[in-house]
Structures are given as C-alpha cells and as structure tokens.
Amino acid sequence: MPKKILLVEDNPDIANIVSINLSMLDHVVEVFHDGSEAYKHLHKDYDLAIFDIMLPGTDGHKLCKRLRHLQPDIAIIMLTAKSSELDIVKGLENGADDYLSKPFSVLELQARVKAHLRRCDNKQQKQDSCKTVLDFDSLIIDPNLYQITLLGNVLDSTAKEFELLYFLAQQPHRVFSREQLLSDIWGYQHEGSAHTVNSTVNRLRSKLESDPANPIWLKTVWGVGYKFSH
C-alpha cells in the first residue's frame, strides 16, 4: 500500500532525485523547499518525513520537534550536510529516528525508508494484539499503550525510545551491542550509525534516571553495548 511521505529539502536537484526514487517505491511524496511553508502542513497525515537541517525559514530541527509533538509515532529521517556529532545528536534529541549525511547513496536512503515504514507497520500490527506488560514495581512498560510509567507518572517518550526500552527490558541483564539494537529496533545496520543508539539511550536515561550519569535501569557495558537492569 502506498505511503505518504513529506520531504522538505531546499536544493531542487536533491529534492527531485529523492522524490523520484521514493516514487519508484510506489510512495506519494509531497515536497517543500521552504521550512516555513512546510511548517503549515505538519498537521497532515504522513507516514514518514524527511527533513534537511539547513532550510530557509524554519530549519529542520524545529520542523522535526514540532512534527514529533503533533504525530508521536511518525518516522522521521534527517538529511544533513554537517557531519559533526553535535549536529547529529541535536537532530535525534529533537525526535528524529534516523539521519543521513550528504552526500548519501539513493539506495541507502531507499533502504532506510523501507526499514522505517516496515517498523511502523509492524508496530501497528503489534498494537492490534495484546502484548505482555512489563512490571518492575516502580517502572511499568506497556506495549499496548506504548506507555512508560515511572513512580506513577507517565513519561513523555518517542516511539523509538519506547521500543528500545521494551526490547531491552524483555531480556533483563542481557547485553546487546549497538549493531544488534540498530538491526532489531531500527531495522538496519550501517557503519557510523552508533550515534542513533547512543542518543536514544541518553534521552531515555534523562527521563528514567534520577542521576543519568549513574544509571540504575539502562547500563552501559563498556566496549560491548547496553543492558537493562532492575
């Protein structure tokens, strides 16, 4: 079934190439070259959004943050000409699920889009059936509501944050590498994408842990990966 994709990219050549190649996957692509104009359309029902960071008017970070607020479950991919860790982390912290640094392979973009749309479809299927609620006394993780409750308070979490926590919590104390988590949560493996996992873990810690620098729930196993403890 065709999906509706929002693409905001101010370079007409790049926008055209991306649009054509996603249309080849039978998706409907709505393109904007100006961030402020795209901002007016964020309320529409999209399945996935792709934002360039550097845009005239409203930049990609602001678009991402706003869309994540309006549509918590939508998949968001950031395109960036910047390769600094700070810029990448900022995009992920604003709610992006993924990023690609320019110049990027069109085949890689197609693969990422397929993976995220597949994850969204799988999520919907899971929501249609009853799943096991994980109860750790002060922490409750409910996959039917996509809801994390800590000490009686419901946490504000993105879909990927929830999926990562639920995945780890299903197998407490087992250590997973960043590559394993990318494959199981994001649906792909790609060299250089460790920032995606690291940033998501850091955001979860800021919400779960009273002292994120000394986490109780999400622990780092240095040189290996992450594990859930209780």
C-alpha positions, 0 to 999 in steps of 0.5 A: 500500500502506498505511503505518504511521505513529506520531504522538505529539502531546499536544493531542487536537484536533491529534492527531485532525485529523492522524490523520484526514487521514493516514487519508484517505491510506489510512495506519494511524496509531497515536497517543500523547499521552504521550512516555513511553508512546510511548517503549515502542513505538519498537521497532515497525515504522513507516514514518514518525513524527511527533513534537511537541517539547513532550510530557509525559514524554519530549519529542520530541527524545529520542523522535526520537534514540532512534527514529533509533538503533533504525530508521536509515532511518525518516522522521521529521517534527517538529511544533513550536510554537517557531519559533526556529532553535535549536529547529529545528536541535536537532530535525534534529541529533537525526535528524529529516528534516523539521519543521513549525511550528504552526500548519501547513496539513493539506495541507502536512503531507499533502504532506510525508508523501507526499514522505517515504514516496515517498523511502523507497520509492524508496530501497528500490527503489534498494537492490534494484539495484546502484548505482555506488560512489563512490571518492575514495581516502580517502572511499568512498560506497556506495549499496548499503550506504548506507555512508560510509567515511572513512580506513577507518572507517565513519561513523555517518550518517542516511539523509538525510545519506547521500543528500545526500552521494551526490547531491552527490558524483555531480556533483563541483564542481557547485553546487546551491542549497538549493531544488534539494537540498530538491526532489531529496533531500527531495522538496519545496520550501517557503519557510523550509525552508533550515534542513533543508539547512543542518543536514544539511550541518553534521552531515555536515561534523562527521563528514567534516571534520577542521576543519568550519569549513574544509571540504575535501569539502562547500563552501559557495558563498556566496549560491548553495548547496553543492558537493562537492569532492575 
